[in-house]
Amino acid sequence: MDEEALDGIKEIMEGVIRDSAVPRNIKRSVQEAKDKISSKDAPEVTLTSAIYLLDECLNDINMPFHTRPELMSLISELERIKEEMK
């Protein structure tokens, strides 16, 4: 698995979590996704779970405009890593 890319993803997630404009429920989901990709469980399962959590956030009507592109980028990067593992 691409540890360097995952570290970058975790940094971006941490920025979203610290952003005061992001609602708590979205922060919670992003934190949960970060915890998933940090776990030592089966990588494909954890990546899929993280992608699902972030995708659910995109449908939240309270999503700040500046956060949506960040989450879309994170999802795209996680999907790329998942594809490389196949």
PyMOL Python script that loads the backbone (N, CA, C, O; Angstrom):
from pymol import cmd

cmd.read_pdbstr("""\
ATOM      1  N   MET A   1       0.841  -1.173   0.000  1.00  0.00           N
ATOM      2  CA  MET A   1       0.000   0.000   0.000  1.00  0.00           C
ATOM      3  C   MET A   1       0.894   1.247   0.000  1.00  0.00           C
ATOM      4  O   MET A   1       1.992   1.222   0.558  1.00  0.00           O
ATOM      5  N   ASP A   2       0.440   2.303  -0.606  1.00  0.00           N
ATOM      6  CA  ASP A   2       1.200   3.537  -0.755  1.00  0.00           C
ATOM      7  C   ASP A   2       1.120   4.364   0.536  1.00  0.00           C
ATOM      8  O   ASP A   2       0.246   5.219   0.681  1.00  0.00           O
ATOM      9  N   GLU A   3       2.037   4.100   1.462  1.00  0.00           N
ATOM     10  CA  GLU A   3       2.023   4.749   2.781  1.00  0.00           C
ATOM     11  C   GLU A   3       2.209   6.259   2.679  1.00  0.00           C
ATOM     12  O   GLU A   3       1.611   7.017   3.441  1.00  0.00           O
ATOM     13  N   GLU A   4       3.036   6.687   1.737  1.00  0.00           N
ATOM     14  CA  GLU A   4       3.284   8.118   1.563  1.00  0.00           C
ATOM     15  C   GLU A   4       2.008   8.845   1.155  1.00  0.00           C
ATOM     16  O   GLU A   4       1.699   9.916   1.677  1.00  0.00           O
ATOM     17  N   ALA A   5       1.271   8.256   0.218  1.00  0.00           N
ATOM     18  CA  ALA A   5       0.009   8.851  -0.227  1.00  0.00           C
ATOM     19  C   ALA A   5      -1.009   8.855   0.912  1.00  0.00           C
ATOM     20  O   ALA A   5      -1.747   9.825   1.084  1.00  0.00           O
ATOM     21  N   LEU A   6      -1.049   7.773   1.689  1.00  0.00           N
ATOM     22  CA  LEU A   6      -1.976   7.704   2.817  1.00  0.00           C
ATOM     23  C   LEU A   6      -1.647   8.758   3.871  1.00  0.00           C
ATOM     24  O   LEU A   6      -2.553   9.323   4.483  1.00  0.00           O
ATOM     25  N   ASP A   7      -0.369   9.026   4.087  1.00  0.00           N
ATOM     26  CA  ASP A   7       0.013  10.062   5.038  1.00  0.00           C
ATOM     27  C   ASP A   7      -0.486  11.433   4.570  1.00  0.00           C
ATOM     28  O   ASP A   7      -0.948  12.238   5.379  1.00  0.00           O
ATOM     29  N   GLY A   8      -0.392  11.690   3.276  1.00  0.00           N
ATOM     30  CA  GLY A   8      -0.905  12.945   2.714  1.00  0.00           C
ATOM     31  C   GLY A   8      -2.415  13.046   2.866  1.00  0.00           C
ATOM     32  O   GLY A   8      -2.948  14.113   3.171  1.00  0.00           O
ATOM     33  N   ILE A   9      -3.095  11.936   2.652  1.00  0.00           N
ATOM     34  CA  ILE A   9      -4.548  11.897   2.799  1.00  0.00           C
ATOM     35  C   ILE A   9      -4.931  12.176   4.248  1.00  0.00           C
ATOM     36  O   ILE A   9      -5.867  12.929   4.517  1.00  0.00           O
ATOM     37  N   LYS A  10      -4.206  11.568   5.173  1.00  0.00           N
ATOM     38  CA  LYS A  10      -4.487  11.784   6.602  1.00  0.00           C
ATOM     39  C   LYS A  10      -4.277  13.243   6.993  1.00  0.00           C
ATOM     40  O   LYS A  10      -5.019  13.776   7.817  1.00  0.00           O
ATOM     41  N   GLU A  11      -3.269  13.894   6.407  1.00  0.00           N
ATOM     42  CA  GLU A  11      -3.018  15.311   6.684  1.00  0.00           C
ATOM     43  C   GLU A  11      -4.185  16.171   6.221  1.00  0.00           C
ATOM     44  O   GLU A  11      -4.624  17.069   6.939  1.00  0.00           O
ATOM     45  N   ILE A  12      -4.683  15.896   5.029  1.00  0.00           N
ATOM     46  CA  ILE A  12      -5.824  16.650   4.509  1.00  0.00           C
ATOM     47  C   ILE A  12      -7.053  16.410   5.383  1.00  0.00           C
ATOM     48  O   ILE A  12      -7.800  17.339   5.689  1.00  0.00           O
ATOM     49  N   MET A  13      -7.251  15.152   5.781  1.00  0.00           N
ATOM     50  CA  MET A  13      -8.379  14.826   6.661  1.00  0.00           C
ATOM     51  C   MET A  13      -8.272  15.594   7.972  1.00  0.00           C
ATOM     52  O   MET A  13      -9.271  16.097   8.486  1.00  0.00           O
ATOM     53  N   GLU A  14      -7.065  15.683   8.510  1.00  0.00           N
ATOM     54  CA  GLU A  14      -6.856  16.402   9.770  1.00  0.00           C
ATOM     55  C   GLU A  14      -7.197  17.878   9.600  1.00  0.00           C
ATOM     56  O   GLU A  14      -7.746  18.496  10.512  1.00  0.00           O
ATOM     57  N   GLY A  15      -6.879  18.443   8.446  1.00  0.00           N
ATOM     58  CA  GLY A  15      -7.243  19.837   8.162  1.00  0.00           C
ATOM     59  C   GLY A  15      -8.745  20.039   8.144  1.00  0.00           C
ATOM     60  O   GLY A  15      -9.245  21.043   8.653  1.00  0.00           O
ATOM     61  N   VAL A  16      -9.472  19.088   7.558  1.00  0.00           N
ATOM     62  CA  VAL A  16     -10.938  19.165   7.531  1.00  0.00           C
ATOM     63  C   VAL A  16     -11.483  19.055   8.954  1.00  0.00           C
ATOM     64  O   VAL A  16     -12.407  19.778   9.325  1.00  0.00           O
ATOM     65  N   ILE A  17     -10.917  18.162   9.740  1.00  0.00           N
ATOM     66  CA  ILE A  17     -11.374  17.965  11.120  1.00  0.00           C
ATOM     67  C   ILE A  17     -11.150  19.225  11.955  1.00  0.00           C
ATOM     68  O   ILE A  17     -11.973  19.551  12.810  1.00  0.00           O
ATOM     69  N   ARG A  18     -10.057  19.928  11.721  1.00  0.00           N
ATOM     70  CA  ARG A  18      -9.749  21.148  12.486  1.00  0.00           C
ATOM     71  C   ARG A  18     -10.492  22.376  11.985  1.00  0.00           C
ATOM     72  O   ARG A  18     -10.546  23.384  12.690  1.00  0.00           O
ATOM     73  N   ASP A  19     -11.064  22.319  10.790  1.00  0.00           N
ATOM     74  CA  ASP A  19     -11.750  23.471  10.188  1.00  0.00           C
ATOM     75  C   ASP A  19     -13.008  23.808  10.987  1.00  0.00           C
ATOM     76  O   ASP A  19     -13.912  22.982  11.107  1.00  0.00           O
ATOM     77  N   SER A  20     -13.061  25.011  11.525  1.00  0.00           N
ATOM     78  CA  SER A  20     -14.201  25.413  12.362  1.00  0.00           C
ATOM     79  C   SER A  20     -15.487  25.591  11.560  1.00  0.00           C
ATOM     80  O   SER A  20     -16.570  25.622  12.145  1.00  0.00           O
ATOM     81  N   ALA A  21     -15.394  25.709  10.239  1.00  0.00           N
ATOM     82  CA  ALA A  21     -16.591  25.881   9.408  1.00  0.00           C
ATOM     83  C   ALA A  21     -17.271  24.553   9.082  1.00  0.00           C
ATOM     84  O   ALA A  21     -18.395  24.540   8.579  1.00  0.00           O
ATOM     85  N   VAL A  22     -16.606  23.448   9.362  1.00  0.00           N
ATOM     86  CA  VAL A  22     -17.148  22.122   9.040  1.00  0.00           C
ATOM     87  C   VAL A  22     -18.021  21.643  10.205  1.00  0.00           C
ATOM     88  O   VAL A  22     -17.577  21.642  11.353  1.00  0.00           O
ATOM     89  N   PRO A  23     -19.269  21.233   9.911  1.00  0.00           N
ATOM     90  CA  PRO A  23     -20.161  20.733  10.970  1.00  0.00           C
ATOM     91  C   PRO A  23     -19.599  19.490  11.659  1.00  0.00           C
ATOM     92  O   PRO A  23     -18.827  18.730  11.075  1.00  0.00           O
ATOM     93  N   ARG A  24     -20.007  19.304  12.913  1.00  0.00           N
ATOM     94  CA  ARG A  24     -19.485  18.194  13.725  1.00  0.00           C
ATOM     95  C   ARG A  24     -19.757  16.822  13.124  1.00  0.00           C
ATOM     96  O   ARG A  24     -18.903  15.937  13.191  1.00  0.00           O
ATOM     97  N   ASN A  25     -20.941  16.635  12.535  1.00  0.00           N
ATOM     98  CA  ASN A  25     -21.246  15.309  11.988  1.00  0.00           C
ATOM     99  C   ASN A  25     -20.304  14.955  10.836  1.00  0.00           C
ATOM    100  O   ASN A  25     -19.935  13.793  10.672  1.00  0.00           O
ATOM    101  N   ILE A  26     -19.920  15.937  10.051  1.00  0.00           N
ATOM    102  CA  ILE A  26     -18.971  15.698   8.952  1.00  0.00           C
ATOM    103  C   ILE A  26     -17.578  15.446   9.523  1.00  0.00           C
ATOM    104  O   ILE A  26     -16.862  14.561   9.053  1.00  0.00           O
ATOM    105  N   LYS A  27     -17.199  16.217  10.527  1.00  0.00           N
ATOM    106  CA  LYS A  27     -15.902  15.992  11.182  1.00  0.00           C
ATOM    107  C   LYS A  27     -15.826  14.576  11.749  1.00  0.00           C
ATOM    108  O   LYS A  27     -14.799  13.905  11.643  1.00  0.00           O
ATOM    109  N   ARG A  28     -16.923  14.136  12.350  1.00  0.00           N
ATOM    110  CA  ARG A  28     -16.965  12.788  12.931  1.00  0.00           C
ATOM    111  C   ARG A  28     -16.757  11.726  11.858  1.00  0.00           C
ATOM    112  O   ARG A  28     -16.007  10.770  12.055  1.00  0.00           O
ATOM    113  N   SER A  29     -17.430  11.905  10.717  1.00  0.00           N
ATOM    114  CA  SER A  29     -17.294  10.928   9.622  1.00  0.00           C
ATOM    115  C   SER A  29     -15.883  10.929   9.051  1.00  0.00           C
ATOM    116  O   SER A  29     -15.331   9.872   8.748  1.00  0.00           O
ATOM    117  N   VAL A  30     -15.300  12.113   8.903  1.00  0.00           N
ATOM    118  CA  VAL A  30     -13.932  12.214   8.382  1.00  0.00           C
ATOM    119  C   VAL A  30     -12.958  11.574   9.378  1.00  0.00           C
ATOM    120  O   VAL A  30     -12.022  10.884   8.974  1.00  0.00           O
ATOM    121  N   GLN A  31     -13.176  11.802  10.674  1.00  0.00           N
ATOM    122  CA  GLN A  31     -12.325  11.178  11.692  1.00  0.00           C
ATOM    123  C   GLN A  31     -12.456   9.662  11.640  1.00  0.00           C
ATOM    124  O   GLN A  31     -11.465   8.940  11.754  1.00  0.00           O
ATOM    125  N   GLU A  32     -13.684   9.186  11.467  1.00  0.00           N
ATOM    126  CA  GLU A  32     -13.904   7.732  11.382  1.00  0.00           C
ATOM    127  C   GLU A  32     -13.200   7.157  10.154  1.00  0.00           C
ATOM    128  O   GLU A  32     -12.594   6.089  10.229  1.00  0.00           O
ATOM    129  N   ALA A  33     -13.281   7.866   9.021  1.00  0.00           N
ATOM    130  CA  ALA A  33     -12.598   7.418   7.803  1.00  0.00           C
ATOM    131  C   ALA A  33     -11.086   7.411   8.014  1.00  0.00           C
ATOM    132  O   ALA A  33     -10.395   6.501   7.555  1.00  0.00           O
ATOM    133  N   LYS A  34     -10.576   8.422   8.708  1.00  0.00           N
ATOM    134  CA  LYS A  34      -9.136   8.490   8.998  1.00  0.00           C
ATOM    135  C   LYS A  34      -8.727   7.316   9.875  1.00  0.00           C
ATOM    136  O   LYS A  34      -7.686   6.697   9.651  1.00  0.00           O
ATOM    137  N   ASP A  35      -9.546   7.013  10.870  1.00  0.00           N
ATOM    138  CA  ASP A  35      -9.258   5.874  11.751  1.00  0.00           C
ATOM    139  C   ASP A  35      -9.253   4.557  10.964  1.00  0.00           C
ATOM    140  O   ASP A  35      -8.436   3.673  11.221  1.00  0.00           O
ATOM    141  N   LYS A  36     -10.173   4.443  10.007  1.00  0.00           N
ATOM    142  CA  LYS A  36     -10.253   3.221   9.191  1.00  0.00           C
ATOM    143  C   LYS A  36      -8.957   3.009   8.413  1.00  0.00           C
ATOM    144  O   LYS A  36      -8.386   1.919   8.431  1.00  0.00           O
ATOM    145  N   ILE A  37      -8.493   4.065   7.726  1.00  0.00           N
ATOM    146  CA  ILE A  37      -7.291   3.883   6.904  1.00  0.00           C
ATOM    147  C   ILE A  37      -6.033   3.767   7.760  1.00  0.00           C
ATOM    148  O   ILE A  37      -4.994   3.317   7.276  1.00  0.00           O
ATOM    149  N   SER A  38      -6.119   4.169   9.028  1.00  0.00           N
ATOM    150  CA  SER A  38      -4.980   4.034   9.940  1.00  0.00           C
ATOM    151  C   SER A  38      -4.925   2.657  10.581  1.00  0.00           C
ATOM    152  O   SER A  38      -3.896   2.268  11.134  1.00  0.00           O
ATOM    153  N   SER A  39      -6.016   1.924  10.511  1.00  0.00           N
ATOM    154  CA  SER A  39      -6.067   0.622  11.175  1.00  0.00           C
ATOM    155  C   SER A  39      -5.228  -0.406  10.412  1.00  0.00           C
ATOM    156  O   SER A  39      -4.865  -0.207   9.253  1.00  0.00           O
ATOM    157  N   LYS A  40      -4.941  -1.489  11.089  1.00  0.00           N
ATOM    158  CA  LYS A  40      -4.121  -2.553  10.496  1.00  0.00           C
ATOM    159  C   LYS A  40      -4.975  -3.682   9.914  1.00  0.00           C
ATOM    160  O   LYS A  40      -4.468  -4.766   9.624  1.00  0.00           O
ATOM    161  N   ASP A  41      -6.276  -3.418   9.746  1.00  0.00           N
ATOM    162  CA  ASP A  41      -7.172  -4.421   9.158  1.00  0.00           C
ATOM    163  C   ASP A  41      -6.875  -4.572   7.667  1.00  0.00           C
ATOM    164  O   ASP A  41      -5.977  -3.921   7.134  1.00  0.00           O
ATOM    165  N   ALA A  42      -7.634  -5.431   7.009  1.00  0.00           N
ATOM    166  CA  ALA A  42      -7.452  -5.677   5.577  1.00  0.00           C
ATOM    167  C   ALA A  42      -7.566  -4.354   4.807  1.00  0.00           C
ATOM    168  O   ALA A  42      -8.603  -3.694   4.872  1.00  0.00           O
ATOM    169  N   PRO A  43      -6.511  -3.961   4.081  1.00  0.00           N
ATOM    170  CA  PRO A  43      -6.487  -2.662   3.400  1.00  0.00           C
ATOM    171  C   PRO A  43      -7.657  -2.405   2.454  1.00  0.00           C
ATOM    172  O   PRO A  43      -8.204  -1.303   2.426  1.00  0.00           O
ATOM    173  N   GLU A  44      -8.040  -3.412   1.685  1.00  0.00           N
ATOM    174  CA  GLU A  44      -9.145  -3.190   0.739  1.00  0.00           C
ATOM    175  C   GLU A  44     -10.437  -2.863   1.455  1.00  0.00           C
ATOM    176  O   GLU A  44     -11.210  -2.019   1.001  1.00  0.00           O
ATOM    177  N   VAL A  45     -10.674  -3.528   2.576  1.00  0.00           N
ATOM    178  CA  VAL A  45     -11.894  -3.293   3.342  1.00  0.00           C
ATOM    179  C   VAL A  45     -11.860  -1.909   3.975  1.00  0.00           C
ATOM    180  O   VAL A  45     -12.852  -1.182   3.930  1.00  0.00           O
ATOM    181  N   THR A  46     -10.730  -1.542   4.561  1.00  0.00           N
ATOM    182  CA  THR A  46     -10.647  -0.241   5.224  1.00  0.00           C
ATOM    183  C   THR A  46     -10.752   0.904   4.226  1.00  0.00           C
ATOM    184  O   THR A  46     -11.395   1.916   4.506  1.00  0.00           O
ATOM    185  N   LEU A  47     -10.125   0.750   3.062  1.00  0.00           N
ATOM    186  CA  LEU A  47     -10.222   1.794   2.038  1.00  0.00           C
ATOM    187  C   LEU A  47     -11.656   1.935   1.548  1.00  0.00           C
ATOM    188  O   LEU A  47     -12.150   3.049   1.373  1.00  0.00           O
ATOM    189  N   THR A  48     -12.320   0.812   1.327  1.00  0.00           N
ATOM    190  CA  THR A  48     -13.714   0.847   0.874  1.00  0.00           C
ATOM    191  C   THR A  48     -14.594   1.520   1.918  1.00  0.00           C
ATOM    192  O   THR A  48     -15.455   2.330   1.575  1.00  0.00           O
ATOM    193  N   SER A  49     -14.387   1.196   3.174  1.00  0.00           N
ATOM    194  CA  SER A  49     -15.166   1.805   4.251  1.00  0.00           C
ATOM    195  C   SER A  49     -14.927   3.312   4.320  1.00  0.00           C
ATOM    196  O   SER A  49     -15.872   4.084   4.480  1.00  0.00           O
ATOM    197  N   ALA A  50     -13.682   3.727   4.201  1.00  0.00           N
ATOM    198  CA  ALA A  50     -13.350   5.150   4.247  1.00  0.00           C
ATOM    199  C   ALA A  50     -13.979   5.889   3.071  1.00  0.00           C
ATOM    200  O   ALA A  50     -14.518   6.984   3.236  1.00  0.00           O
ATOM    201  N   ILE A  51     -13.910   5.292   1.890  1.00  0.00           N
ATOM    202  CA  ILE A  51     -14.516   5.906   0.702  1.00  0.00           C
ATOM    203  C   ILE A  51     -16.012   6.075   0.911  1.00  0.00           C
ATOM    204  O   ILE A  51     -16.574   7.126   0.601  1.00  0.00           O
ATOM    205  N   TYR A  52     -16.653   5.046   1.434  1.00  0.00           N
ATOM    206  CA  TYR A  52     -18.096   5.105   1.688  1.00  0.00           C
ATOM    207  C   TYR A  52     -18.436   6.224   2.673  1.00  0.00           C
ATOM    208  O   TYR A  52     -19.377   6.982   2.442  1.00  0.00           O
ATOM    209  N   LEU A  53     -17.683   6.334   3.764  1.00  0.00           N
ATOM    210  CA  LEU A  53     -17.941   7.379   4.765  1.00  0.00           C
ATOM    211  C   LEU A  53     -17.791   8.777   4.164  1.00  0.00           C
ATOM    212  O   LEU A  53     -18.621   9.654   4.405  1.00  0.00           O
ATOM    213  N   LEU A  54     -16.737   8.979   3.385  1.00  0.00           N
ATOM    214  CA  LEU A  54     -16.517  10.286   2.778  1.00  0.00           C
ATOM    215  C   LEU A  54     -17.574  10.596   1.732  1.00  0.00           C
ATOM    216  O   LEU A  54     -18.005  11.741   1.598  1.00  0.00           O
ATOM    217  N   ASP A  55     -17.991   9.580   0.994  1.00  0.00           N
ATOM    218  CA  ASP A  55     -19.029   9.762  -0.022  1.00  0.00           C
ATOM    219  C   ASP A  55     -20.350  10.179   0.619  1.00  0.00           C
ATOM    220  O   ASP A  55     -21.073  11.017   0.079  1.00  0.00           O
ATOM    221  N   GLU A  56     -20.656   9.595   1.762  1.00  0.00           N
ATOM    222  CA  GLU A  56     -21.876   9.968   2.487  1.00  0.00           C
ATOM    223  C   GLU A  56     -21.833  11.440   2.896  1.00  0.00           C
ATOM    224  O   GLU A  56     -22.864  12.114   2.889  1.00  0.00           O
ATOM    225  N   CYS A  57     -20.667  11.938   3.248  1.00  0.00           N
ATOM    226  CA  CYS A  57     -20.522  13.341   3.643  1.00  0.00           C
ATOM    227  C   CYS A  57     -20.859  14.282   2.489  1.00  0.00           C
ATOM    228  O   CYS A  57     -21.397  15.368   2.706  1.00  0.00           O
ATOM    229  N   LEU A  58     -20.547  13.869   1.277  1.00  0.00           N
ATOM    230  CA  LEU A  58     -20.797  14.724   0.116  1.00  0.00           C
ATOM    231  C   LEU A  58     -22.282  15.032  -0.058  1.00  0.00           C
ATOM    232  O   LEU A  58     -22.641  16.050  -0.649  1.00  0.00           O
ATOM    233  N   ASN A  59     -23.141  14.159   0.450  1.00  0.00           N
ATOM    234  CA  ASN A  59     -24.581  14.362   0.314  1.00  0.00           C
ATOM    235  C   ASN A  59     -25.171  15.237   1.413  1.00  0.00           C
ATOM    236  O   ASN A  59     -26.361  15.548   1.382  1.00  0.00           O
ATOM    237  N   ASP A  60     -24.356  15.635   2.379  1.00  0.00           N
ATOM    238  CA  ASP A  60     -24.836  16.447   3.495  1.00  0.00           C
ATOM    239  C   ASP A  60     -25.091  17.877   3.025  1.00  0.00           C
ATOM    240  O   ASP A  60     -24.217  18.503   2.425  1.00  0.00           O
ATOM    241  N   ILE A  61     -26.289  18.392   3.299  1.00  0.00           N
ATOM    242  CA  ILE A  61     -26.633  19.744   2.831  1.00  0.00           C
ATOM    243  C   ILE A  61     -25.861  20.830   3.576  1.00  0.00           C
ATOM    244  O   ILE A  61     -25.795  21.968   3.112  1.00  0.00           O
ATOM    245  N   ASN A  62     -25.282  20.494   4.711  1.00  0.00           N
ATOM    246  CA  ASN A  62     -24.522  21.467   5.491  1.00  0.00           C
ATOM    247  C   ASN A  62     -23.036  21.499   5.131  1.00  0.00           C
ATOM    248  O   ASN A  62     -22.245  22.181   5.781  1.00  0.00           O
ATOM    249  N   MET A  63     -22.672  20.759   4.097  1.00  0.00           N
ATOM    250  CA  MET A  63     -21.274  20.701   3.669  1.00  0.00           C
ATOM    251  C   MET A  63     -20.811  22.086   3.190  1.00  0.00           C
ATOM    252  O   MET A  63     -21.407  22.647   2.270  1.00  0.00           O
ATOM    253  N   PRO A  64     -19.758  22.640   3.800  1.00  0.00           N
ATOM    254  CA  PRO A  64     -19.226  23.924   3.320  1.00  0.00           C
ATOM    255  C   PRO A  64     -18.703  23.781   1.886  1.00  0.00           C
ATOM    256  O   PRO A  64     -18.172  22.737   1.506  1.00  0.00           O
ATOM    257  N   PHE A  65     -18.861  24.832   1.114  1.00  0.00           N
ATOM    258  CA  PHE A  65     -18.460  24.788  -0.297  1.00  0.00           C
ATOM    259  C   PHE A  65     -16.979  24.471  -0.476  1.00  0.00           C
ATOM    260  O   PHE A  65     -16.609  23.770  -1.418  1.00  0.00           O
ATOM    261  N   HIS A  66     -16.136  24.973   0.405  1.00  0.00           N
ATOM    262  CA  HIS A  66     -14.694  24.760   0.248  1.00  0.00           C
ATOM    263  C   HIS A  66     -14.257  23.351   0.656  1.00  0.00           C
ATOM    264  O   HIS A  66     -13.150  22.928   0.325  1.00  0.00           O
ATOM    265  N   THR A  67     -15.119  22.623   1.371  1.00  0.00           N
ATOM    266  CA  THR A  67     -14.759  21.288   1.839  1.00  0.00           C
ATOM    267  C   THR A  67     -15.096  20.210   0.817  1.00  0.00           C
ATOM    268  O   THR A  67     -14.410  19.191   0.740  1.00  0.00           O
ATOM    269  N   ARG A  68     -16.135  20.425   0.041  1.00  0.00           N
ATOM    270  CA  ARG A  68     -16.579  19.421  -0.942  1.00  0.00           C
ATOM    271  C   ARG A  68     -15.455  19.002  -1.897  1.00  0.00           C
ATOM    272  O   ARG A  68     -15.236  17.803  -2.069  1.00  0.00           O
ATOM    273  N   PRO A  69     -14.733  19.946  -2.527  1.00  0.00           N
ATOM    274  CA  PRO A  69     -13.643  19.523  -3.434  1.00  0.00           C
ATOM    275  C   PRO A  69     -12.534  18.745  -2.719  1.00  0.00           C
ATOM    276  O   PRO A  69     -11.930  17.842  -3.299  1.00  0.00           O
ATOM    277  N   GLU A  70     -12.270  19.100  -1.459  1.00  0.00           N
ATOM    278  CA  GLU A  70     -11.251  18.365  -0.694  1.00  0.00           C
ATOM    279  C   GLU A  70     -11.670  16.914  -0.510  1.00  0.00           C
ATOM    280  O   GLU A  70     -10.876  15.995  -0.714  1.00  0.00           O
ATOM    281  N   LEU A  71     -12.932  16.717  -0.122  1.00  0.00           N
ATOM    282  CA  LEU A  71     -13.416  15.352   0.088  1.00  0.00           C
ATOM    283  C   LEU A  71     -13.456  14.577  -1.221  1.00  0.00           C
ATOM    284  O   LEU A  71     -13.142  13.387  -1.242  1.00  0.00           O
ATOM    285  N   MET A  72     -13.835  15.231  -2.308  1.00  0.00           N
ATOM    286  CA  MET A  72     -13.862  14.558  -3.608  1.00  0.00           C
ATOM    287  C   MET A  72     -12.446  14.132  -4.007  1.00  0.00           C
ATOM    288  O   MET A  72     -12.248  13.054  -4.568  1.00  0.00           O
ATOM    289  N   SER A  73     -11.480  14.976  -3.715  1.00  0.00           N
ATOM    290  CA  SER A  73     -10.080  14.655  -4.004  1.00  0.00           C
ATOM    291  C   SER A  73      -9.613  13.475  -3.153  1.00  0.00           C
ATOM    292  O   SER A  73      -8.911  12.592  -3.646  1.00  0.00           O
ATOM    293  N   LEU A  74     -10.001  13.460  -1.875  1.00  0.00           N
ATOM    294  CA  LEU A  74      -9.631  12.353  -0.992  1.00  0.00           C
ATOM    295  C   LEU A  74     -10.222  11.037  -1.494  1.00  0.00           C
ATOM    296  O   LEU A  74      -9.543  10.010  -1.516  1.00  0.00           O
ATOM    297  N   ILE A  75     -11.479  11.078  -1.892  1.00  0.00           N
ATOM    298  CA  ILE A  75     -12.139   9.870  -2.405  1.00  0.00           C
ATOM    299  C   ILE A  75     -11.411   9.367  -3.646  1.00  0.00           C
ATOM    300  O   ILE A  75     -11.150   8.172  -3.782  1.00  0.00           O
ATOM    301  N   SER A  76     -11.089  10.278  -4.539  1.00  0.00           N
ATOM    302  CA  SER A  76     -10.394   9.917  -5.771  1.00  0.00           C
ATOM    303  C   SER A  76      -9.045   9.267  -5.475  1.00  0.00           C
ATOM    304  O   SER A  76      -8.684   8.264  -6.089  1.00  0.00           O
ATOM    305  N   GLU A  77      -8.311   9.840  -4.539  1.00  0.00           N
ATOM    306  CA  GLU A  77      -6.982   9.311  -4.184  1.00  0.00           C
ATOM    307  C   GLU A  77      -7.110   7.940  -3.520  1.00  0.00           C
ATOM    308  O   GLU A  77      -6.325   7.039  -3.814  1.00  0.00           O
ATOM    309  N   LEU A  78      -8.086   7.771  -2.631  1.00  0.00           N
ATOM    310  CA  LEU A  78      -8.294   6.473  -1.994  1.00  0.00           C
ATOM    311  C   LEU A  78      -8.676   5.409  -3.020  1.00  0.00           C
ATOM    312  O   LEU A  78      -8.229   4.266  -2.929  1.00  0.00           O
ATOM    313  N   GLU A  79      -9.503   5.786  -3.997  1.00  0.00           N
ATOM    314  CA  GLU A  79      -9.881   4.843  -5.052  1.00  0.00           C
ATOM    315  C   GLU A  79      -8.673   4.463  -5.903  1.00  0.00           C
ATOM    316  O   GLU A  79      -8.546   3.317  -6.335  1.00  0.00           O
ATOM    317  N   ARG A  80      -7.784   5.435  -6.144  1.00  0.00           N
ATOM    318  CA  ARG A  80      -6.567   5.141  -6.922  1.00  0.00           C
ATOM    319  C   ARG A  80      -5.696   4.139  -6.176  1.00  0.00           C
ATOM    320  O   ARG A  80      -5.195   3.181  -6.765  1.00  0.00           O
ATOM    321  N   ILE A  81      -5.520   4.361  -4.894  1.00  0.00           N
ATOM    322  CA  ILE A  81      -4.707   3.435  -4.083  1.00  0.00           C
ATOM    323  C   ILE A  81      -5.333   2.053  -4.071  1.00  0.00           C
ATOM    324  O   ILE A  81      -4.638   1.043  -4.185  1.00  0.00           O
ATOM    325  N   LYS A  82      -6.641   2.016  -3.932  1.00  0.00           N
ATOM    326  CA  LYS A  82      -7.340   0.728  -3.908  1.00  0.00           C
ATOM    327  C   LYS A  82      -7.151  -0.017  -5.237  1.00  0.00           C
ATOM    328  O   LYS A  82      -6.949  -1.231  -5.241  1.00  0.00           O
ATOM    329  N   GLU A  83      -7.216   0.697  -6.348  1.00  0.00           N
ATOM    330  CA  GLU A  83      -7.029   0.070  -7.661  1.00  0.00           C
ATOM    331  C   GLU A  83      -5.600  -0.454  -7.831  1.00  0.00           C
ATOM    332  O   GLU A  83      -5.390  -1.510  -8.429  1.00  0.00           O
ATOM    333  N   GLU A  84      -4.630   0.278  -7.308  1.00  0.00           N
ATOM    334  CA  GLU A  84      -3.232  -0.142  -7.425  1.00  0.00           C
ATOM    335  C   GLU A  84      -2.975  -1.425  -6.641  1.00  0.00           C
ATOM    336  O   GLU A  84      -2.045  -2.166  -6.957  1.00  0.00           O
ATOM    337  N   MET A  85      -3.779  -1.691  -5.635  1.00  0.00           N
ATOM    338  CA  MET A  85      -3.593  -2.878  -4.816  1.00  0.00           C
ATOM    339  C   MET A  85      -4.051  -4.141  -5.526  1.00  0.00           C
ATOM    340  O   MET A  85      -3.656  -5.240  -5.137  1.00  0.00           O
ATOM    341  N   LYS A  86      -4.863  -4.009  -6.543  1.00  0.00           N
ATOM    342  CA  LYS A  86      -5.404  -5.183  -7.244  1.00  0.00           C
ATOM    343  C   LYS A  86      -4.349  -5.861  -8.092  1.00  0.00           C
ATOM    344  O   LYS A  86      -4.634  -6.863  -8.747  1.00  0.00           O
TER     345      LYS A  86
END
""", "prot")
cmd.dss("prot")
cmd.show_as("cartoon", "prot")
cmd.util.cbc("prot")
cmd.orient("prot")
